[in-house]
Amino acid sequence: MGRWPEFVQIKEVGPRDGLQNEKKRISTADKVNWINMLSESGVREIEYSSFVHPKWIPQLADAHEAGRKIKRNPEVRYSALVPNMKGLELALETGIDGASVFMSASEAHNKKNINKSIDDTFPVLGEVIREAKKAGKHVTGYVSTVFDCPYEGRISPDAVIRVSDQLLECGVDDLSFGDTIGTAVPSQVEELLEAVVNRYSKDRIIMHFHDTRGMAIANIMTSMAYGITRFDSAVGGLGGCPYAPGAAGNVATNDILYLMHGLGIKTGICEKKLQEAALYIQNKLGKDLPSKSVAYAAAQQ
């Protein structure tokens, strides 16, 4: 295994990917307060909501209002998930810095998640990407189920490359590869990265791990061995996918920080402030979060 990187960049997706599967509604005021706490932690990008129809994700129905009320830190990129042109228009009104589009490497999951085939999804996303770039926004392309699909099983790297190539042709700046159901092991991460690190620039690749089987940290270590230094995570280990039955939360930002700082890798994020944000949202949700670091911090209080 090669030398560890000097710096790792973490995007906080808790306010979007973390909350989207939570049944208990969090008030807009509490969300805004929480996002403001995250903004002061040293995180450099926060995906704060999703501009999908409220019917599909009621928890994020206040995306427009929350986006307008956030206290913006000029050192933070505020991004949001946008599924179509209507979503992009609303997101632009709130002053997003970045737009994220999403699709799956699995045909079955794409149909469940977006209600379209992969081929039919590209014209919709292509227009969103073009218009977001025209507006001067950074665009990330999420590719879901890059390892396993709850409906199709194992997904081949070729299927991931097919989708990724087209997203890049459409104009995305980055690719975020998602272990949507959290079942990947390091050998699968190796197989995918062997196929993509020489095809795409490493600094454009983001890894997005869920922790259903407890393998997320091992998979991050494997990714770093391939030169990947960008990761998505959610404070406290919040999360889950409405269209991936049984999927657990995202890898916890708190646990990543403990790992990185223990290895001497810089993140620019203050662990203490991040823990405070985790304990805040844990209290609002009224349940313990999965993060081991948060459980330890709570026990010390």
C-alpha positions in Angstrom: 0.0 0.0 0.0 1.4 3.4 -1.0 2.0 6.4 1.1 -1.1 8.1 2.5 -2.2 11.4 0.9 -1.4 14.6 2.7 -5.0 16.0 2.4 -8.4 14.4 1.9 -11.5 16.4 0.8 -14.8 15.5 2.4 -18.2 16.6 1.1 -20.9 16.6 3.8 -24.1 15.1 2.4 -26.0 14.7 5.7 -28.6 17.5 5.1 -29.5 15.8 1.8 -28.6 12.1 1.6 -28.6 11.8 5.4 -32.1 13.2 6.0 -34.0 12.0 2.9 -34.8 8.6 4.5 -35.7 9.9 8.0 -39.3 9.5 9.0 -39.3 12.2 11.7 -39.7 15.6 10.1 -37.0 18.1 11.0 -38.2 21.7 11.0 -36.7 24.2 8.5 -35.4 26.3 11.3 -33.6 23.3 12.9 -32.2 22.3 9.5 -30.9 25.8 8.8 -29.3 26.0 12.3 -27.7 22.6 11.7 -26.3 23.5 8.3 -24.9 26.7 9.8 -23.1 24.6 12.4 -21.7 22.4 9.6 -20.7 25.6 7.7 -18.4 26.6 10.6 -16.8 23.2 11.0 -14.2 23.5 8.2 -16.2 21.4 5.7 -15.7 22.9 2.3 -18.8 21.5 0.5 -22.3 20.8 1.9 -25.0 19.2 -0.1 -27.8 20.9 1.7 -31.0 19.5 0.1 -32.7 18.0 -3.0 -35.0 19.8 -5.4 -37.1 16.8 -6.2 -40.9 16.9 -6.0 -42.0 17.0 -2.4 -44.3 13.9 -3.0 -41.2 11.7 -3.4 -39.1 13.1 -0.5 -41.3 15.0 1.9 -38.5 15.5 4.4 -36.8 17.8 1.8 -39.9 19.7 0.7 -38.4 22.9 2.2 -35.3 22.9 0.0 -36.1 26.3 -1.5 -36.8 27.9 1.9 -33.9 26.3 3.6 -31.5 27.4 0.8 -32.6 31.0 1.2 -32.2 31.0 4.9 -28.7 29.4 5.3 -26.0 31.7 6.5 -23.5 31.4 3.7 -19.8 30.9 4.5 -17.8 32.2 1.5 -15.4 29.3 2.0 -18.1 26.6 1.6 -19.6 25.4 -1.7 -23.4 24.9 -1.2 -24.7 22.3 -3.6 -28.0 20.5 -4.1 -29.4 17.5 -5.9 -31.4 18.5 -9.0 -33.4 15.9 -11.1 -34.7 18.0 -13.9 -35.0 21.6 -15.3 -37.7 22.6 -12.8 -35.5 21.5 -9.9 -32.6 23.4 -11.4 -34.6 26.6 -11.8 -35.7 26.4 -8.1 -32.1 25.6 -7.0 -30.7 28.5 -8.9 -33.2 30.9 -7.3 -31.7 29.9 -3.9 -28.2 30.7 -5.0 -26.6 27.2 -5.2 -22.9 27.0 -5.9 -23.1 23.5 -7.3 -25.6 21.1 -8.8 -25.6 17.4 -8.5 -27.4 15.1 -11.0 -27.9 11.4 -10.4 -28.5 8.2 -12.2 -27.7 4.5 -11.7 -25.3 2.0 -13.4 -28.1 -0.5 -12.9 -31.1 -0.4 -15.3 -33.5 -1.7 -12.7 -32.5 0.7 -10.0 -32.5 3.6 -12.4 -36.2 2.8 -13.3 -37.1 2.5 -9.6 -35.3 5.7 -8.6 -36.0 7.9 -11.6 -38.8 6.1 -13.4 -36.8 6.1 -16.6 -34.4 3.8 -18.5 -30.8 4.8 -18.5 -31.0 5.8 -22.2 -34.0 8.0 -21.5 -32.4 9.6 -18.5 -29.5 11.2 -20.4 -31.5 13.7 -22.5 -33.1 15.1 -19.2 -29.8 15.2 -17.3 -27.9 16.6 -20.4 -30.1 19.7 -20.4 -29.8 20.2 -16.7 -26.0 19.9 -16.9 -25.7 22.3 -19.8 -27.9 24.9 -18.2 -26.1 24.6 -14.8 -22.8 25.0 -16.5 -24.1 28.1 -18.4 -25.0 29.5 -15.0 -21.4 29.0 -13.9 -22.2 26.2 -11.5 -20.0 23.2 -10.6 -21.7 20.0 -11.6 -21.3 16.6 -10.0 -22.6 13.4 -11.6 -23.7 10.7 -9.1 -23.5 7.2 -10.4 -25.5 4.9 -8.0 -25.2 1.1 -7.5 -21.7 0.9 -8.9 -20.9 -2.3 -7.1 -24.2 -4.1 -6.2 -27.9 -3.5 -7.0 -30.8 -4.6 -4.8 -32.6 -5.8 -7.9 -29.9 -6.9 -10.4 -27.1 -8.1 -8.0 -23.4 -7.5 -9.0 -22.8 -4.6 -11.4 -19.8 -4.8 -13.7 -17.2 -2.0 -14.1 -18.2 -1.8 -17.8 -21.7 -0.7 -16.8 -20.3 2.0 -14.6 -18.0 3.2 -17.4 -20.8 3.3 -19.9 -22.8 5.7 -17.7 -19.7 7.7 -16.5 -18.4 8.3 -20.1 -21.8 9.8 -21.1 -22.0 12.0 -18.0 -18.6 13.4 -18.7 -19.6 14.0 -22.4 -22.6 15.9 -21.1 -20.2 18.2 -19.1 -20.1 17.1 -15.5 -17.0 18.2 -13.5 -16.8 15.3 -11.2 -18.0 11.7 -10.9 -19.2 10.4 -7.5 -19.3 6.5 -7.4 -21.9 5.3 -5.0 -22.0 2.0 -3.0 -25.7 2.7 -2.7 -26.6 -0.4 -0.7 -23.4 -0.5 1.3 -22.4 -4.1 0.5 -19.1 -3.6 -1.4 -15.9 -5.1 0.0 -12.3 -3.9 -0.8 -11.8 -6.4 -3.7 -14.8 -4.8 -5.5 -13.4 -1.3 -4.9 -10.1 -2.5 -6.4 -11.9 -4.0 -9.4 -13.7 -0.8 -10.2 -10.8 1.6 -9.5 -8.5 -0.6 -11.7 -10.9 0.1 -14.5 -11.4 3.8 -14.0 -8.3 5.5 -12.5 -6.5 5.4 -15.8 -9.6 6.4 -17.7 -10.5 9.5 -15.7 -8.4 11.9 -13.7 -8.2 10.9 -10.1 -9.0 14.3 -8.9 -12.4 14.1 -10.6 -13.4 10.9 -8.8 -15.3 10.9 -5.6 -16.2 7.8 -3.6 -19.6 7.6 -1.9 -19.8 4.7 0.6 -22.7 3.5 2.7 -22.0 1.3 5.7 -24.6 -1.4 5.7 -22.1 -4.2 6.3 -19.5 -2.2 8.2 -17.1 -2.1 5.2 -17.1 1.7 4.5 -13.9 2.5 6.3 -12.0 -0.5 4.8 -13.3 0.6 1.3 -12.1 4.2 1.9 -8.6 2.9 2.9 -8.6 0.8 -0.4 -9.6 3.9 -2.4 -6.8 6.0 -0.9 -4.3 3.3 -1.9 -5.4 4.0 -5.5 -4.8 7.7 -5.1 -8.5 8.8 -4.4 -8.7 11.7 -2.0 -12.3 12.8 -2.3 -15.1 11.2 -0.3 -18.8 11.9 0.4 -20.0 11.3 4.0 -22.8 12.2 6.4 -22.4 13.5 9.9 -23.2 10.8 12.4 -23.7 8.2 9.7 -27.2 9.4 8.7 -28.8 8.2 5.5 -30.2 5.4 3.4 -31.8 5.2 0.0 -35.6 5.1 -0.4 -35.2 2.9 -3.5 -32.6 0.5 -2.0 -34.3 -1.6 0.6 -32.2 -2.4 3.6 -29.5 0.1 2.8 -27.9 1.7 5.9 -26.6 5.2 6.3 -23.6 6.9 4.7 -20.2 6.4 6.2 -20.0 8.8 9.2 -18.0 12.0 8.6 -17.0 11.8 12.3 -15.5 8.4 11.9 -13.7 9.4 8.7 -12.2 12.4 10.6 -11.0 10.1 13.4 -9.3 7.8 10.8 -7.7 10.6 8.7 -6.4 12.6 11.6 -5.1 9.5 13.2 -3.1 8.7 10.1 -1.8 12.3 10.0 -3.9 13.2 6.9 -5.3 16.8 6.9 -9.0 17.5 6.2 -9.3 21.1 7.3 -12.3 20.0 9.5 -12.6 20.5 13.3 -13.6 17.3 14.9 -15.0 19.0 18.0 -17.3 21.3 15.9 -18.4 18.3 13.7 -19.2 16.3 16.9 -21.4 19.2 18.1 -23.3 19.2 14.9 -23.8 15.4 15.1 -25.1 15.6 18.6 -27.4 18.4 17.7 -29.1 16.5 14.9 -29.1 13.3 17.0 -31.1 15.2 19.6 -33.5 16.6 17.0 -34.1 13.1 15.5 -34.5 11.6 19.0 -32.5 8.5 18.3 -28.9 7.4 18.4 -26.8 7.8 15.3 -24.7 4.9 14.0 -21.3 6.7 14.3 -19.0 5.1 16.8 -17.3 8.5 17.3 -20.6 10.2 18.1 -21.5 7.4 20.5 -18.2 7.9 22.3 -18.7 11.7 22.4 -22.2 11.3 23.8 -21.0 9.0 26.5 -18.4 11.5 27.6 -21.0 14.2 28.2 
